Amino acid sequence: MLPGMTNTAKRVMQPREGLSGSRPTEPTGRGPALLRSGGEHGKAFDLRLLGRAHQTNIPFLQNVLNNQQFLGGTVDTQFIDENPELFQLRPAQNRAQKLLYYLGHIMVNGPTTPIPVKASPSSADPIVPAVPIGPPPAGFRDILLREGPEGFARAVRNHQGLLLMDTTFRDAHQSLLATRVRTHDLKKISPYVAHNFNKLFSIENWGGATFDVAMRFLYECPWRRLQELRELIPNIPFQMLLRGANAVGYTNYPDNVVFKFCEVAKENGMDVFRVFDSLNYLPNLLLGMEAVGSAGGVVEAAISYTGDVADPSRTKYSLQYYMDLAEELVRAGTHILCIKDMAGLLKPAACTMLVSSLRDRFPDLPLHIHTHDTSGAGVAAMLACAQAGADVVDVASDSMSGMTSQPSMGALVACTRGTPLDTGVPLERVFDYSEYWEGARGLYAAFDCTATMKSGNSDVYENEIPGGQYTNLHFQAHSMGLGSKFKEVKKAYVEANQMLGDLIKVTPSSKIVGDLAQFMVQNGLSRADAEAQAEELSFPRSVVEFLQGYIGIPYGGFPEPLRSKVLKDLPRVEGRPGASLPPLDLQALEKELIERHGEEVTPEDVLSAAMYPDVFTQYKDFTATFGPVDSLNTRLFLQGPKIAEEFEVELERGKTLHIKALAMSDLNWAGQRQVFFELNGQLRSILVKDTQAMKEMHFHPKALKDVKGQIGAPMPGKVIDIKVAAGDKVAKGQPLCVLSAMKMETVVTSPMEGTVRKVHVTTDMTLEGDDLILEIE
C-alpha cells in the first residue's frame, strides 16, 4: 500500500474482482502528490486521469500504483506522457465469473475430479499450529547452499544421529490419498514445518505421480507448487523423485527434455533428486544422474529393491546383484546412495545384511533408506537399517503414516530419543504436526485408502505390490467393477509379474504388471490362458509397449515366447529407448503453445507440455474455462458450496472475493439449471448443463455377446481415441479404439476380419462395461 494512506483509503483503493466499471475513490491522508487534491500539479493530473482513463479505470490505476516513479513521489504533469506503458492494459482475466461457473458446475454435476468412493469432505478445518514471528532457524539447506552437493554429502555422513526425510508432502499422500493433496493444504502447514523441523534431512514434496496428478485431477500447476513451497520453507532441502530417463512421466523422453527438466527444477528450488529406474536399467539411471549433476543438484541414485536378500531360495535379486549395481552407481559419481524399498519388502534381517554390506564397502558414502509400512514392520526395518549404518530413513507424519505409507515419524523419533541415533526432532512438535494432518486428511475422505482398506497386509511379501500403487490399484479395481475381486487382482498381480519375467516393480513397470493383472481378472484369464491366447488378446497398451522395449530392458531379458506372440510384427527398441529419440525442439513447442494459449507461457509450461502434451492441454483449457480453482479451499473445490453458504476466496494478496450461494433452479427444457450467487454484494447467475440429467435421457446399447461382430467395451472407461470409421475394412487384431480408466489404457482390437458397419461411440464418451463400441460385418 501507499505510504501515509489511512485504513479507509486502503479499502477504497483496493480493486474488487467482479465489480467491473466501478470508479476508484480518491484516497485521503498523506499519499503521493499525484492523488492529493490541491496545487496545480495535482489538479492537472486529476483532469488527465479523468479524461484519459475513465474507461480503463482499474487496470490503468493498477499500472500507476505499480510505477516506481509514482511510488517514489517524483512526478509532475509530464508523468503520463513520459510513461506510455501506463496504457498497456492487461485484458480482464474475469477470474471471478469463471470461478462462479466452476462452483455452479460442481453444485449441479458434482466433482470434476474422479471420486473413487462416495464420501464427503470433513466439515471441520484442520488446526494450523502457531508459528513464531521471524525467519526460521538454519537447516541442512544452508549447508547445501554454502558448500555445494559434495560438502552437503560430507555433512550428512559426518552427522551424529539418525536423519529423517519427511514424505508427508508427497509419497505419504500418494500412497494413502491417491496423490490428491492440494497445494492449498500444503502451504498452510509449511511455515510450521520450516520453524520446527529444521533438523530434517529433507522434505519430499515433488516428482513421482504428483506432477501429472496436479494438472490431471487437481487443475493446478506443479511448478507453482514448488515455487510457493520454496518461498515458505527456505531452510530445509527439498527432495523429488525422478524416474531416470522417464523424468516424471511414464515413458522415455528425448535426452534434452530430461536435462532441461532437471535444470528448471533446480532453478525453481529443488535440491535433492532421487534418481531411479523402474527396471534398475543402468543406462536409464545414468542418464538421469547425469542430468541432475549437470543441473547442479544433489544426486541420490536409488536401487529399487525386490525379493529378499536374506532368503537363499530367492536367487534372481541376490545380495551380490545389489552390491554390483551399487558399485556402478558409486563409480558414476552419486552423492548419496538410496535403497528404494517401494513395496515394504525389507525385513529386519535383510536390512542388516544389505545395509551393513553397503556400509562396509562404501564407508564414506551417505546411505538413505526408503520403505513402506504395508506389512506393519516398517519401524522395525528402519531401526535395523539405522543400527546397520544408514544415515537417513524415510518417515511420514503420524496421522499420514502406516499401511501403504511410510513408518511413523513419531515412532522413530521416540525410539531413538536419548540414544546415539537421536534424531534431534522435538517429539511434541511431531504431535502438533500430526494433528494438522489428521484434520487435513478428513478433507480427502473420498480418496482415503481406509474407505476400502482397513489395515496393512503382510501378503505384500507375496504379491510385492508397491505402496504407492496398492491403493491406486484398489481404487482402479473399484472403478472397473472389480472391487469385490481385489483378492483375485492381487493373485493375478503375482501371476502377471511371473508372466513378464519377475520384474523390479515400481512406476512405470508396476503399472504394467497392474494393468495386466486387472486385464486378466476382467476377462477371466489365468496365466496359462493368457499365455496360450497371447496372439489373439488385446493386451493393455502399457504391456505391449513394455514388450517392445519402450521403458528399457529388464534384468534377465524379456519373457519368451510371450514377447514374440504379443508383438508379432510390431517394431522393437534395442538398447536405451531415449538414445534413439531425436531432440525435441523446445523453442518450436513454446511458439506452438503461445499460439494456442497466449503470451503467458513459461519455460515450466513448455516442459509440462513436453512430458504430458494431452494432460497439459486439458489443464490449460480447464483453467481457461473455470479460472484459478486452486484458490478455493479443498471443501469448495471438491463439493462446492451449500445453498446460503457465505465464504471468501483470496485470488492473490489484496484481492478477495466475497461470495454467497443463493439458489439453484429446476431443470429447464434444455437440460440446464440456473445457479444464483451474490458476488461482492452483486447478484450473479450461472447457467449450467446438468450432465447427469442428460445421461438419463440417453441409453447406450449393450453389445450382445451372441451376435458376431458386435464389439463391446472390455471395461468401464473413457474413449480417448477412435481408429476406424464406418465403411473401413479391418483385419483381425487391428486396433479399433483406445479406452482409458484411472490412467490405464486398453486398445480394443478387432476379433475378426470385415467391414465396420457402424461406430456407436465418440471421443471423450464414458462407457460402462459391455457398452457397444461398433459393429463389424
PyMOL commands that set and color helices and strands:
alter all, ss='L'
color gray80, all
select helices_A, chain A and resi 7-13+33-35+40-53+58-65+68-71+79-82+84-87+95-109+140-158+171-176+183-196+210-216+222-232+244-246+255-267+282-295+319-331+348-361+378-388+398-400+409-416+427-443+445-447+449-451+460-463+467-479+483-499+509-522+527-532+541-548+562-567+577-580+586-597+603-611+613-626+629-631+634-639+691-696
alter helices_A, ss='H'
color red, helices_A
select strands_A, chain A and resi 163-166+202-207+238-242+272-275+298-304+336-340+367-370+392-395+646-652+655-664+672-679+682-689+710-712+717-722+729-730+735-741+744-749+754-759+766-767+772-776
alter strands_A, ss='S'
color yellow, strands_A
deselect
rebuild
show_as cartoon
